[in-house]
Amino acid sequence: MRLSFGKKEKQETPSKSKKVKVKTVGKRKKTVLVLWVLLISSLAFGIYKNFTAIDQHTTHEVEKVETTIIDINAIESFTRNFVQDYYTWDNETEALEERTEKLKGYLTEELQALNVDSVRDDIPTSASVQEINIWSVTEETVDTYEVVYSVEQKITEDDEDYTLTHSTYRIILHQDEQENLVIIQNPTLWNQPEKSNFKPEQVESNGTVDGTIEQEVTEFLETFFSSYPMATTQELAYYVDGDILPPIEQDYTFSELVNPVYQEQGNQIKVWVTVMYLDETSKATQLSQYELTLEKDINWMIVK
């Protein structure tokens, strides 16, 4: 038997698949770290600003004004005493020396020296104060005050007829912590307040109150003002709500209502009226002006 030997065919084995390399894009460590730092920093800064920022819409600046009440009684009394002594003199040496001594109680040493010759030894006149009016006391600084006053003097020369003079002056005073006063500026000619040209608006009836109501209100006012001068608090309670009008208890006789003006305002009547009285003591006419608000429940009542 013949054996034949052939070449063994190689069996092809499947080749192993090659690994595919994968590139990772966008994740470089340094770049990512920087981005994270920026993100955290921005977040932290935002939180900080949120807590520390000033809300411009809710922040309001409030100006607080404090009112200071100044007691001017001492200043006025000091000024009146000074005016009395400064504008009074006799043409005698002893009296003039006494005046000079009194002024030391009001003036600084400089002003005392300044006023030595204001009234000379040979002055031919004598003067006395008839009237003093203090027009204003104004705070110049924390411890200095301006006072404007007028004085009426009776000037007599050689015991003959006298002359009345009227002048207005301004002085400056200093007040120390103990509330002591001294004049630091000499009496300086000034002007006193005069009559103002102000004209208040005249109120007129506007036709809102009908004739019947107007008659009722007029009768009510005539009744009330007839009894008002001598009415007690208990009696006023029938006409007036609360203490709007005080009891006066004076001997006046009601005469008439002068030019009353009525206006309807809702369920109330507004009244402007002048009331004429006769003063039984002086026999003079007294004219009182009132601005009242009336309201009717069962009867008419003055409510304001």
Secondary structure, DSSP 8 states (H G I E B T S, - for coil): -------------------------S--HHHHHHHHHHHHHHHHHHHHHHHH---TTT--------------HHHHHHHHHHHHHHT-B-SSHHHHHHHHHHHTTTB-HHHHHHTTTSS-TT--EEEEEEEEEEEEEEE-SSSEEEEEEEEEEEEEETTS-EEEEEEEEEEEEEE-TT--EEEEEEEEE-----------------S-S-HHHHHHHHHHHHHHHHHGGG--HHHHTTTBSTTSS------EEEEEEEEEEEEEETTEEEEEEEEEEEETTT--EEEEEEEEEEEESSSEEE--
